[in-house]
Amino acid sequence: MKEFKPLSPQDIEAIHQATMQVLSETGILLSHPDGVKIMRAAGAREEDGRLLIPQNIVEEAIKSCARRVEITGRNGEPICLGDGSLHWHNLGGARDVYNPTDGERRAAQAQDIVDSTRLLDGLDGVTSITPFFTPQDVPGELMELAMYRHALPNTIKPLHGPGVQKAVEVKYIVRMAEVIGPPTNMLTLSASPVSPLSFPDEIVEAIIEIARRGITFIPLPCPTAGSTAPLSIAGALVQQNAEVLASLVLAQLVKPGLAVVYAGRLAMMEPRTGLSVWGGVELGMASAATVQIGHHYGLPVNVYGFSTNAHVLDVQNGFERAFNALLPALAGADELSGIGEMAAGVMSSYAQMVCDNEIAASVRRVRNGFEVDEDSLAVEVIAKVMRGDRNFLGQAHTRQYLRAGELYLTYLAERGSWEGFAREGSKGMAGRAQAETERILAEHQVPPLSEDQDAELDLILAKAQEELLGKM
């Protein structure tokens, strides 16, 4: 496999040492009493309202983490992060749904959680799933719980939990996961500190609860270079690293040996508007560097894969997401996020998910590279053709390499003549993806939960509603 490594070993060490300096001399904003107590007991100290974390505490916490992470689906089949393979999952938390047929967008509903999960379950390039949309017909206090509840029955693939903000959400999501199996095997949960280096009380409580229950933890800082992090990519990576490691330290102090996935969602600021840029190639570079940093600590890494600021399925959309997926893939990412992402994470399209499934296959093909050996060099095959066969198509060597996947056979991208394109109705890739979406949603069946399991999920959600909203 050809690699893309934007950081030299010296660069990585410099980022590590700068991170240790930030954590030990500048510190983090964390004032939750239990969090402070846990950190101080390990040797952290308070200064001017900040919590300073010595280097030895950080490095001991890193050593304590598991080096591989397995997440099991309802079908009993796990994926392993950290064994060198590349996995893909979708964007989580999109607010809007875009329809490429009429060019309109609408607010996501709970039904979109059901439909998107079932569609992703039917896409062979998607290896794990995150609850996709933030349904606007659900009260905000119940949103993360509803996302997980509606996703759970509609896939047999490994299902990541949504990003949580409160310990009470952890409690109820774990109870839902228990309906299908051991939560420590079948659930991951992420929580995001607030950049720069701030840990609100509710996030601290959520991290402690995730760790206490032994759930695989994904620290998920989302700094924006130029607004909530330094504009220099190196400086933003230092801050992101500090936010990941501070989260990791807290979790490991609560539960030594807890499985942790190193993750980062570093984006850039558009200086002309102040908006977050997910489409620039700098994001792909930063994601590749994040992979290197996480692997330096021996941890599996999850970063952005597909990402764009585009609002439609156009040329900008295609080239931005291809660059930003390929670079971290070639850096050795364990898991890439973003299938279906549009408009800097605010929106998605069902057709986009289907397009991304095919683009992901092309990225895998690039990462797999090709063999150079006596057989593949084909000297005898060339000689045979030149001595009289005059045709490579009929050679056994050609059939052998076609079966082995030397050429990725796309099903959505255009590979035919203009005449065939016109006969089809000039659909293009977006049109074919929309048609494939409709086919999968009409035909793909996910093995259902039992009636008792489904009823238990409803009961858990009802209890959460009563606790969070009161009786309605």
N, C-alpha and C positions, 0 to 999 in steps of 0.2 A: 504494500500500500504506500503510495506517495503521501507525504505528510506536509502539513502547514503548521509551522511552529514560530509564531511571531516573537516569542520570548526566548532568549538564550538562557542557559543555566545561571549565568551571572545576573541576568535580569530578574529571574524568579527569586533568587536569593535576596536581591536588593528590595524587591517588593515585600518579601517575608520580613526582612529586618525593619523596613519602614512601617509595616503593619504592627510589629511588636512595639515599636516606638510609640505609635499612635495609641495603642491600647494601654501601655504602661505609663505614658507621660501625659497624654491628653485624656484618655479614658472615654467612657460612655455615659450617657444620661440614663440612669436606672435608679429609681427611688422606691420601688415596691418593697415593703419591709421584708417579706420572705425571700425575694430575690437578693436583696442586699445581704441578708443574713447568710444565705447559702454561699454567696461569693466571698464575703468577708471571712467566713470560716475556712475557706480554702487559701486565703492570703491576699485577697484584693483589699484595697483601702479606699476610703472616701476622701475627696479633696474638692472644695468649692462646688459641692453639689454634683460632682462627677465621680464615677467609680473607676479606679485605675486597676488594671489587671496585669500582674507581672508576667513576663515571658514564660517562666517555668510552668505556671498554671495552664497557659494556653497549650504549650507543647505536650504536657502530660495528658490534657484532654484529647488532643488529636491522636495520641498513641492509643487511647482507650477505645476509639471508634472501631466498629467492624469495618473490614476492608471490602467486603462484598455484601450486597443487599438483594434479597429475594422478595418478590411480591407475587402472591399467588392469586389466580383468578378463580371464579366460581366453578370453572371446569377442572380445577385442581392443577392446572398447568402454570408454573411460575415463570417469570422472567428474572434474569440475574443481571444486576448492574455491577460492573466491576470485573467481568470476565473477558473483556475485550470486544464484546459484541455491541452493536448499535441498536438502540430501541427508540421508538417514536411515540409521542402522545400529542394530544390536541391542546390548543389554547384552552385555558379555563377562565370563565368570568366575563365573556362577551355580553354586552348589554343589548345590542341590536342585531337583527337578521336582515341581510341584503338578498334581494331576489334579482338575479341577473336577467330574468326574462322581461321584467317591466322596469328595471332600473330603480326600484323603490326600496326603502328600508322600513322596518317596523320594529317595535319594541318586542323583545323576547318574552315568551310566556312559558309556563311550566311544561306545556306540551312539547316545546322545543327541546327541553332536557330529554324527554322520552325519545323523540324522533332523532335527535343528533346522536344520542348514545347508541341507538339501534343501528343507525347508519355507520357509525365508527366501528361497531362490532362486526359489520359486514365487510369492512375494508381490510384486506390482508396485510397492508403495510403498516397498519396501526397496531402496535404491540401492547399498549396500555392506554387507558382512557382516564380523563379528568372530567368531572361534571362541567359541561361546556358553557351554558348560558346562565346569567343572573336573571331569573324570571321576574318581570316587572309586575306580575299579578300576584306576587307573594309578599307579605309584609317583610320589611327589611330585617327585622329581628330573627326571622325564620329562614332567611334566604339560603344560607349555607346548608342548613339541615334539609330543606326542601330539594336543593340541588342533588345532594347525595341520595336522598330517599328515592327520587325519580330516576336516577341513573342506575341504582343498584339492581333493579329487576331486568334491565334492558341490555345487559352485557354479561358474557361469561369470561371476558378478558380481565386481567388485573385492573382494578379500579382504584386510582388515587383518590384520597379525600380532597375536598376543597380547601382553599386557604382559610384558616380559622383566625378569629380575632378575640375569642373569649374561651375561658375554660369550660363554661357550660356547653358550648358547641362541641368541644372535644368529648365531653361526657355522653352526649346524645348520639354523636356520629359513631363512637365506639360501640354503643348499644345496638345501633343499626348494623354495623359490621358483624356483630356477634350472631345476627340472624342467619348469616351464611357461612360463618366459620371463625377461626381464631383471629381476632383483630391484629395481633402481632404479626401474623403471616399475610393478612389480606388487606391491610390498610396502611397508607402513608398519610401524614398530615404536614402541612406547611404553615409557617407563620412568618410574617414580615415585620422586621423592625422598621422604624420610620427614619429615613435618611435625612440628615446625617447623624448616625450613631445614637439614635434615641430609641428607648425601650419603654413605651407606655405601660402602665400597670396591667391593663387587660392582656397585652401581648405577653408580658412576663408570666402572668397566671396561666395563659394558654400553653406556653413552652413548658412550664413546670408540669402541667397536667399531661401533656403529650409524653414527656419523658417518664413521669411516674407510672403511666400505663404501659410503657414499653413499646410504643408505636414508633415505627420508622419516621424520623424527623427530617424535614427538608427546610432549613433556614432559607428564606426567600427575600433577601433585600432587593429593592428596586430603585437604586439611585439613578439620577439623571445628571450626566456630566454637564456642568455649566450652571445648574440651578440648585440641586441638592447634593452635588459632589463636585470636586475640582473638574475643570474643563479638560485638563490633560488626561489622556486615557490612562497613563501610568498612575496618576494620582487618584483617579476614580477607582481603579482596580485596587489600590491600597485601601481606600475607604470601604469598598464592597467587601474585601477580604476581612477587614476588621469587623464588619457587621456580621458576616457569616461566622467567624471564629468566636466572637463574643456570644452569639446564640448557641454555638456548639458547646462552649465551656459551660454555660448554664445547664444545658441539657445533660451533659456528661457528669456534672457534679450531682445532679439528681439521680441519674441512672447510668453508672459507669458501664461502658460496653454497648450503649444504645446504638442501633444502626442509624447512621446519618448520611444523607446524600448532600454533597457539596453543590450548591446551586447559586446562580446569580442572574439578575435580570437588568444588567447595566444598559441604559439607553443614553442618547445624547439629546441636548436641547437644541432646537432650531432657533438661532439667535434673532431671526427676523419676526418670529411670532411668540417665542417662549414655549411652544408646544414640544412634547416629547417625540423624538425621531426614532422610530423603530426600523426604518427602511434603509438608512445609510449604511454603506459598507463598513463604517467604523464599528457598528454593532457586531457584525460578523467577526471582525478582528478582536474586539473585546471579548466576545464569547469564546473564541479560540484560545485567547490568553487565559480566560477563566478556567477552561479545561486543563491547561498546563498547570495552573496554580493548584487546583484541586487534586490533580494527580501527583503533584509534588508532595502532598500530604498523605498520599495513598488512599484517597477517597474516590468513590464513584461520583461522576459529575453530570449534572443536568443543566443545560443552558438553552437559550433561544435557538430554534432551528429556523422555521419559516417565520418571517416577520416583514411587514411592509406598512407604510403609511397610506397606501393606495386605497381608494374607496370602491373601486370596481375591479373586475378581472381583466386588466389591461397589461400593456407592455411593462409599465413601471412595477406593477404587482409581480410579474414573472421574474424580472431580473433582480429585484430587491430580495425576494424570498430565496431565489436560487443561490445568490452570493452568500446570504446570511445563514443558509443551511450548510452549504458546502464547506465553508471555512472551518467551523467547529467540528464538522464530521471528519475532516482531514486532520484535525488536531487530536482526534481520538475520543471524542465525546462518548459517554456511555448511554446517554438519553437526550434526545432533542425534543423540545416543546414547540408548539405553534401550528400544528396542523389546523387549517381553517381560519387562521388569524387574518384580519384585515383592519385597516384604519387604526393602527397602533393599539390593537387589542380591544377596541371599543365594539367592533362589529365582526360578524362572520357570515358566511354563505354556505349552504349545503353543497353547492357545486364546488366551492373552494376546497372543501374537505376532500372531495373526490379527486380534484386536480392534484392536491397535495399528496394524496396516496400514491399517485403515479410519479410525481416529482421525487418523492422519497425513495422510490425504487431506483431512479436514476442516480441519486446521491449514493445509495448503497453500492450501485454498480461501479461508480468512480472509486469509492473507498476500497472495494475489493481488488481493484487493479487487474492485472493480467499476468499470466505466467510467461517466462522466457526460458525455454528448455529445448531439448532436441526435438521433441514432438511438435511444440508450438512454432518453432522456427521454420518448419515445413519445407526443408530443402528438397526432400525426396518428392513431395507433392508438387512443388513448382517444376521439378525436372520431369515428372510424369506428364503434366499438362503440356509442357513445352515440347515434349517428344511426340505428341500426337493427340492426346485427349482434348486439348484446347478448351477445357471447360472445368472450372473449379466447383460449379454447382453440384455436379454429380459425384463428387469425390466423397468417400467415407469420412475423410478428415473434416470436410465441411459439416456433415451431419453430426459428427462427434462434438464439434465446438458449438454448433447451434443448440444441441441438447444440454451442453454444459453451461449455457448462459453467457457465452462470449459476447453475444449481441443482445442487448435488452430490447425486447419487442414491446413497444408502447402500444396502448390501445386507444388512447385519447388524442395524442398529438398527431398532427397531419403528416402522413407519409405517402399519400397517393397523388394522383394527377388532379389538375384543375377540373377535368370533366367529372371525375368521381366526387370531388368536393361539391360541385354544383348540383349533381344528382341527389346528393344527401340533403340538400337544402342550405348549403353554406353555413353549417352549424359552427364549425370551428371547435376548439378544445372546450371552451366554456359551454357551448351548446351540447356537446357530447357528455360533458360532466353532469349537466343538469338532467339529461335523459337517463344517465346511469344512476343518479340520485333517486329519481322516480322509480326506476326498476328495482333498486335495492330495497327501498322503503315498501314497495308493493310485495316483494318476494321473500326478503330475508326474515327468518323467524328465529328469535332468541328463546332458548328453553326457559319457560316461566318459573318463577318461584312457586312454591306450594301455596295454597290458600292460607294456611296457617302463618307462613312466613310473611306474606303480603299483609295479612291482618296485623301481625306484630309490628311491622314497619309503620302502619297507620297509627297504632296505639302509641308507639314511641314518639311520633311526630305530634300527636295530640297532647301528650304529656309535656313535651317541650313547649308547645303553644301555650299551655296553661301556665307553665312556669315563667315564660318570657313575656307573654302578653296578658295574662290573666284570663279568666273564663270569658268566652265571647258568646 
